[in-house]
Amino acid sequence: EQEKEVVSALRYFKTIVDKMSMLPGSASKVLEAILPLMQVEARIQHSSAVSSCHNRVYQSLANLIRWSDQVMLEGIDLDDKDTVTTVTTVIKAVLDGVK
C-alpha cells in the first residue's frame, strides 16, 4: 500500500513537471509518501540489506529534490531531450530504491 502511494506521488510529480506548475509542492508530496517506508522496526534497522536500500532511496530522493530546486531557480526547457531524460532517470531511481 505504501509503495502504491509512492508510485502515485511520483506520477503526480512527473505530471506537474510536464505542466511546470506547483513544482515545489510535488517534490514534498513524494517526500511525504516515502517517509513512512523509511521508518522500520528496530529489530531490522541494523540489517545491512535494509541499510543499503535506505541509502539508495535517500540518494535518489536527494537527486529528485536537487533537480526540483535547480528547476525552480534556473527554469527548464521541456523541449530539451536531456532534461526529460534526466527527470525520468531521477524518478525511476526513486521508484527502484523504494521497490
N, C-alpha and C positions, 0 to 999 in steps of 0.2 A: 504493500500500500504506500509506504514512504517512497519507494523507488518511483512509483507512478506519479507522485506529487512532484518529484524532481524532474521527471520527463516532461510533465505538464509545464513546470516553471521554465524549463529550457526551451520548449516550443514557444511559450509566450515571449521569452527573451528574443528568440530568432524573429518572431513576427514583429516585435517592437523595433528591432534593428532594421528590418526590411522597410518599415514605415518611418523610421527615425523620429519616434515620438516617445516621450516619457522613458528614455533610456535609463536614468538613474534608478528609478523605482523598479525596473525589471531586473536589474542586477541584484537588488535587495531581495526580490521575490525568490530568486534562485538560492541565495544565501539562506533565507528562512526555510526553504524546503530541505536544504541539506543538513542544517544544524541538528535535527532530531536523529539523523543517521549517524552522526559523529559521536553521540553520547552512548557509549557502550557499557555493558555491565563490567563491574570492577574485576571479576574473575577472568575475563578475556581481554582486558585492557592492555595487559603486558605481552600479549601474543605478538610475535614478530610479523606474522601474516596480517593481523589487524593493523599493526603499526605501519606496515608497508602500504596497505590500502588507504589508510588515513593520509599518509604523506602524499600519495598520488592525488587524492581528492583535494587536499589543501593546495598543492601546487597548481593543479588545473583551475581551481576556483580563483586563486590569486591571479592567474593569467587572464581569466574572464573579466575580473574586476579591473585589472590593469588596462585591458583593451577597452573596456567601457569608459574608464576615466580618460584615456587618451582620445577617444572619440568625442567626449564631451568638451575637452579642451581644444582639440585641433580640428574637429569636424571629420567627415568621412565622405568618400566618394563611392557610392554603392555600385557605380558602373565599373569600378576598378576590380578586376577579377581577383587580384591578390588580396584585397580587403575582404571580399566574400569568402575566399578560401581560408583566410585567417580566422574569421569569426566561426566558420563551420568547423575548423580544426579545434578551436578552443572549446566550443560547445560539445563536440564529440569527446574530447579529453575529459571533460567534467562527467559526462554520461558514462564513459568507460570506467572511470575511477569509482563512481557510485555502484556500478554493476559489480 
